[in-house]
Amino acid sequence: MLLSVIIPCYNEELVILETYKRLTEVMQKTDMDYEFVFINDGSRDQTFPILFQLSQEDNSVKIINFSRNFGHQCAVTAGINNCNGDLAVIIDADLQDPPEVILDMLEIQRKENANVVYGVRKKREGESWFKLVTAKYFYRTLNKLSDVKFPVDTGDFRLIDRTIIDEFNRLHEKNKYIRGLISWMGYKQLPCYYERKERFAGETKYPLKKMLKFATTGLLSFSKKPLKVSIWAGGASVLIGLIYALVILILKIVHPASFVVGWTSIIFIVIFFGGVQLLTIGILGEYIGNLFDEAKDRPEYIIKEKVNL
């Protein structure tokens, strides 16, 4: 049995040696052969030179070096596309997800013959209340809007078997929400509970802007309900407009002397209907943008070079 450990990296020079050390210690406690598939996602620091040096000292270190930064989900995709393992573990390089949990995942997989063992965060250390709250309610909102049910309080940290790897490699959509796609596949999927730690070193690579983009990708990839919401909003605005027009007409007939004609009603109607229209156009635009990306059929990533692969 060969275990592939897929590690996306972006500007991780401060932590990458510790990541390699702890992963190696964990792998040596197993009875499996292993490979580390590091994906250098266009790092601008010394991440690649450090990884290259490790690859010269240890043949189990494989490197996929991107031509530029393509993003975390593209890096994970490249790792899954190029790994050779019977099993694969997806884990970030920042050590927030402890490598030691891999042993627990392997035990669950063997006992239950599971296709997927996903990490569920019981506790998240070193993260702001804003991120904790938004993450909590995002997953629950996505579950309500989507036809597919996703496990809450999870990330991409998980173990997958060759069946899942092969099925994933058949998927060719460009804007991937990987944790959602793996849940969508079905098969036997079980949780592994753990406590998430603080980042070992460096800064988060997911600021608010990227978090919002990622959340939008997840929502649009697995739900058409935003389109239905825009339809209901449009219908509600028409109904409110008709009621408002009826009220004005009655006031004009019943109390013509007291009826004051002004800009308030006009401005109210313009703002209300304009807002609904812009909201609807914006939702449609997001879906059309995704269609545009798929129609162009550009590759998700470009590999500059491979080492030990």
C-alpha positions as CSV (number, residue, x, y, z in Angstrom):
1,M,0.0,0.0,0.0
2,L,1.3,3.4,-0.9
3,L,0.1,6.5,0.9
4,S,0.3,9.9,-0.9
5,V,0.3,13.0,1.3
6,I,-0.8,16.0,-0.8
7,I,0.5,19.3,0.6
8,P,-0.3,22.6,-1.2
9,C,2.2,25.4,-0.4
10,Y,2.2,29.1,-0.9
11,N,4.9,31.2,0.7
12,E,5.6,28.7,3.5
13,E,9.3,29.1,4.0
14,L,9.0,29.6,7.7
15,V,7.1,26.3,8.3
16,I,7.9,23.9,5.5
17,L,10.8,22.2,7.2
18,E,8.8,21.6,10.3
19,T,5.9,20.3,8.2
20,Y,8.3,17.8,6.5
21,K,9.8,16.7,9.8
22,R,6.4,16.0,11.5
23,L,5.0,14.3,8.5
24,T,8.0,12.1,8.2
25,E,7.7,11.1,11.9
26,V,4.1,10.2,11.4
27,M,4.7,8.2,8.3
28,Q,7.5,6.2,10.0
29,K,4.9,5.0,12.5
30,T,2.8,3.4,9.8
31,D,3.5,0.1,7.9
32,M,2.9,1.8,4.5
33,D,5.2,3.1,1.8
34,Y,4.6,6.8,1.3
35,E,5.3,9.8,-0.9
36,F,5.0,13.5,-0.1
37,V,3.5,15.5,-3.0
38,F,4.3,19.2,-2.4
39,I,2.6,21.6,-4.8
40,N,4.4,24.9,-4.9
41,D,1.6,27.3,-5.9
42,G,3.7,30.1,-7.3
43,S,5.5,31.0,-4.0
44,R,7.6,34.2,-4.0
45,D,9.8,33.3,-1.1
46,Q,12.2,30.4,-0.5
47,T,9.6,27.6,-0.4
48,F,10.7,26.0,-3.7
49,P,14.4,26.0,-3.0
50,I,13.8,24.4,0.4
51,L,11.6,21.8,-1.1
52,F,14.1,21.1,-3.9
53,Q,16.8,20.5,-1.4
54,L,14.6,18.1,0.5
55,S,13.8,16.3,-2.7
56,Q,17.5,15.7,-3.3
57,E,17.9,14.2,0.1
58,D,14.7,12.2,0.2
59,N,13.2,10.5,-2.9
60,S,9.8,10.3,-1.2
61,V,9.6,14.1,-1.6
62,K,7.9,14.9,-4.9
63,I,7.3,18.5,-6.1
64,I,4.9,20.0,-8.6
65,N,6.0,23.6,-9.3
66,F,3.4,25.9,-10.8
67,S,4.2,28.6,-13.3
68,R,2.4,31.1,-11.1
69,N,-0.1,31.3,-8.2
70,F,-3.3,29.5,-9.3
71,G,-4.9,29.1,-5.9
72,H,-5.3,26.5,-3.2
73,Q,-8.0,24.4,-4.9
74,C,-6.0,24.2,-8.1
75,A,-3.0,23.1,-6.1
76,V,-5.0,20.4,-4.3
77,T,-6.4,19.3,-7.7
78,A,-2.9,19.0,-9.2
79,G,-1.8,16.9,-6.2
80,I,-4.8,14.5,-6.6
81,N,-4.2,14.3,-10.4
82,N,-0.6,13.4,-10.0
83,C,-0.4,11.2,-6.9
84,N,0.3,7.5,-7.1
85,G,-1.1,6.3,-3.8
86,D,-3.7,3.7,-3.0
87,L,-4.7,6.2,-0.4
88,A,-4.1,10.0,-0.2
89,V,-4.3,12.5,2.5
90,I,-4.9,16.2,1.8
91,I,-3.3,18.5,4.4
92,D,-2.2,22.1,4.4
93,A,1.5,23.0,5.1
94,D,0.7,25.5,8.0
95,L,0.3,22.7,10.6
96,Q,-3.0,23.9,11.8
97,D,-4.3,20.5,10.9
98,P,-1.9,18.3,13.1
99,P,-0.2,15.6,10.9
100,E,-0.6,13.2,13.9
101,V,-4.3,13.0,13.1
102,I,-3.4,11.0,9.9
103,L,-2.8,8.0,12.1
104,D,-6.4,8.2,13.5
105,M,-7.7,8.6,9.9
106,L,-5.9,5.5,8.8
107,E,-7.2,3.5,11.7
108,I,-10.8,4.5,10.9
109,Q,-10.3,3.8,7.2
110,R,-9.0,0.3,7.9
111,K,-11.6,-0.7,10.6
112,E,-14.6,0.6,8.6
113,N,-13.2,0.2,5.1
114,A,-14.2,3.8,4.4
115,N,-13.6,5.6,1.1
116,V,-13.3,9.0,2.8
117,V,-12.3,10.0,6.3
118,Y,-12.8,13.7,6.7
119,G,-11.5,15.8,9.6
120,V,-14.1,17.6,11.8
121,R,-12.9,20.5,13.9
122,K,-14.0,20.2,17.5
123,K,-12.0,23.3,18.4
124,R,-10.2,26.0,16.3
125,E,-7.3,27.7,18.1
126,G,-5.9,31.1,17.1
127,E,-8.7,32.2,14.8
128,S,-10.8,35.4,15.1
129,W,-14.4,35.4,16.3
130,F,-15.4,36.7,12.9
131,K,-13.9,33.8,11.0
132,L,-15.3,31.3,13.5
133,V,-18.8,32.7,13.2
134,T,-18.8,33.1,9.5
135,A,-17.4,29.6,8.9
136,K,-20.0,28.1,11.3
137,Y,-23.0,29.7,9.6
138,F,-21.6,29.4,6.0
139,Y,-21.6,25.6,6.1
140,R,-25.1,25.4,7.7
141,T,-26.5,27.9,5.1
142,L,-24.9,26.0,2.3
143,N,-26.5,22.8,3.5
144,K,-29.9,24.5,3.5
145,L,-29.5,25.8,0.0
146,S,-27.9,22.8,-1.6
147,D,-29.4,19.5,-2.7
148,V,-26.2,17.8,-1.4
149,K,-25.6,17.6,2.3
150,F,-22.1,18.5,3.4
151,P,-20.5,17.7,6.8
152,V,-20.1,20.9,8.8
153,D,-17.0,22.3,10.5
154,T,-14.7,20.6,8.0
155,G,-12.0,21.7,5.6
156,D,-10.0,19.9,2.9
157,F,-8.1,17.9,5.5
158,R,-9.2,14.3,4.7
159,L,-8.1,10.9,3.7
160,I,-9.4,9.5,0.3
161,D,-8.9,6.1,-1.3
162,R,-8.1,5.2,-4.9
163,T,-11.8,5.0,-5.8
164,I,-12.4,8.6,-4.9
165,I,-9.1,9.7,-6.5
166,D,-10.1,8.1,-9.8
167,E,-13.6,9.5,-9.7
168,F,-12.2,13.0,-8.9
169,N,-9.9,12.8,-11.9
170,R,-12.9,12.4,-14.1
171,L,-14.3,15.8,-13.1
172,H,-13.3,18.6,-15.4
173,E,-15.0,21.6,-14.0
174,K,-12.8,24.7,-13.6
175,N,-14.0,26.4,-10.4
176,K,-13.8,23.5,-8.0
177,Y,-15.1,23.3,-4.4
178,I,-13.2,20.2,-3.6
179,R,-14.7,19.3,-0.2
180,G,-18.1,19.7,-1.8
181,L,-17.3,17.5,-4.8
182,I,-16.0,14.7,-2.6
183,S,-19.2,14.8,-0.5
184,W,-21.2,14.9,-3.7
185,M,-19.5,11.6,-4.9
186,G,-21.1,9.6,-2.1
187,Y,-19.5,6.2,-1.1
188,K,-18.7,5.5,2.5
189,Q,-17.6,8.7,4.3
190,L,-16.8,8.9,8.0
191,P,-15.7,11.7,10.4
192,C,-12.5,12.0,12.4
193,Y,-12.8,14.5,15.2
194,Y,-9.7,16.6,16.2
195,E,-8.7,20.0,17.6
196,R,-7.3,22.5,15.1
197,K,-4.2,24.3,16.2
198,E,-2.8,27.8,15.6
199,R,-0.7,28.4,12.6
200,F,2.9,27.3,13.3
201,A,4.5,30.3,11.6
202,G,3.7,32.9,8.9
203,E,0.4,34.5,7.9
204,T,-2.9,33.1,6.7
205,K,-3.2,32.8,2.9
206,Y,-7.0,33.2,3.1
207,P,-7.9,36.9,3.8
208,L,-11.5,38.0,3.7
209,K,-11.5,38.6,0.0
210,K,-10.4,35.1,-0.8
211,M,-12.8,33.7,1.8
212,L,-15.7,35.4,0.1
213,K,-14.7,34.2,-3.3
214,F,-14.3,30.6,-2.0
215,A,-17.7,30.8,-0.3
216,T,-19.3,32.1,-3.5
217,T,-17.7,29.2,-5.5
218,G,-19.1,26.7,-3.1
219,L,-22.6,28.2,-3.2
220,L,-22.8,28.5,-7.0
221,S,-21.3,25.1,-7.6
222,F,-23.9,23.2,-5.6
223,S,-27.1,25.3,-5.6
224,K,-29.4,27.0,-8.0
225,K,-31.6,28.4,-5.2
226,P,-30.0,31.9,-5.5
227,L,-31.7,32.1,-8.9
228,K,-35.0,31.1,-7.3
229,V,-34.4,33.7,-4.6
230,S,-34.0,36.4,-7.3
231,I,-37.3,35.2,-8.9
232,W,-39.1,35.5,-5.6
233,A,-37.6,38.9,-4.9
234,G,-38.7,40.1,-8.3
235,G,-42.2,38.8,-7.7
236,A,-42.3,40.4,-4.2
237,S,-41.2,43.7,-5.6
238,V,-43.9,43.7,-8.3
239,L,-46.5,42.8,-5.6
240,I,-45.3,45.6,-3.3
241,G,-45.3,48.0,-6.3
242,L,-48.9,47.2,-7.1
243,I,-50.0,47.5,-3.5
244,Y,-48.2,50.9,-3.3
245,A,-49.8,52.1,-6.5
246,L,-53.2,51.0,-5.3
247,V,-52.7,52.9,-2.0
248,I,-51.8,56.1,-3.9
249,L,-54.8,55.7,-6.2
250,I,-57.2,55.3,-3.2
251,L,-55.7,58.3,-1.4
252,K,-56.0,60.3,-4.6
253,I,-59.7,59.5,-4.9
254,V,-60.7,59.7,-1.2
255,H,-58.6,62.6,0.0
256,P,-57.5,64.5,-3.1
257,A,-56.9,67.7,-1.1
258,S,-54.7,66.2,1.5
259,F,-52.7,64.1,-1.0
260,V,-49.3,65.7,-1.4
261,V,-47.4,65.0,-4.5
262,G,-43.6,64.8,-3.9
263,W,-40.4,63.1,-4.7
264,T,-40.5,60.6,-1.8
265,S,-42.7,58.0,-3.5
266,I,-40.8,58.3,-6.8
267,I,-37.4,57.9,-5.1
268,F,-38.7,55.0,-3.0
269,I,-40.0,53.1,-6.1
270,V,-36.8,53.8,-8.1
271,I,-34.5,52.6,-5.3
272,F,-36.5,49.5,-4.5
273,F,-37.0,48.3,-8.0
274,G,-33.5,49.3,-9.0
275,G,-32.0,47.3,-6.1
276,V,-34.0,44.2,-7.0
277,Q,-32.9,44.4,-10.6
278,L,-29.3,44.8,-9.8
279,L,-29.4,41.9,-7.3
280,T,-31.0,39.7,-9.9
281,I,-28.5,40.7,-12.6
282,G,-25.6,40.2,-10.2
283,I,-26.7,36.6,-9.4
284,L,-27.2,35.8,-13.0
285,G,-23.8,37.3,-13.8
286,E,-22.1,35.0,-11.3
287,Y,-23.7,31.9,-13.0
288,I,-22.9,33.2,-16.5
289,G,-19.3,33.9,-15.4
290,N,-18.9,30.3,-14.3
291,L,-20.3,29.1,-17.7
292,F,-17.9,31.4,-19.4
293,D,-14.9,29.9,-17.5
294,E,-16.1,26.4,-18.5
295,A,-16.6,27.4,-22.1
296,K,-13.1,28.7,-22.5
297,D,-11.8,25.3,-21.3
298,R,-8.4,26.6,-20.1
299,P,-6.4,24.3,-17.9
300,E,-6.9,24.8,-14.2
301,Y,-3.1,25.1,-13.7
302,I,0.2,25.1,-15.6
303,I,3.1,23.0,-14.2
304,K,6.4,24.6,-14.7
305,E,8.4,21.5,-13.6
306,K,8.1,18.3,-11.7
307,V,10.7,16.8,-9.3
308,N,10.9,13.1,-8.5
309,L,7.6,12.5,-10.3
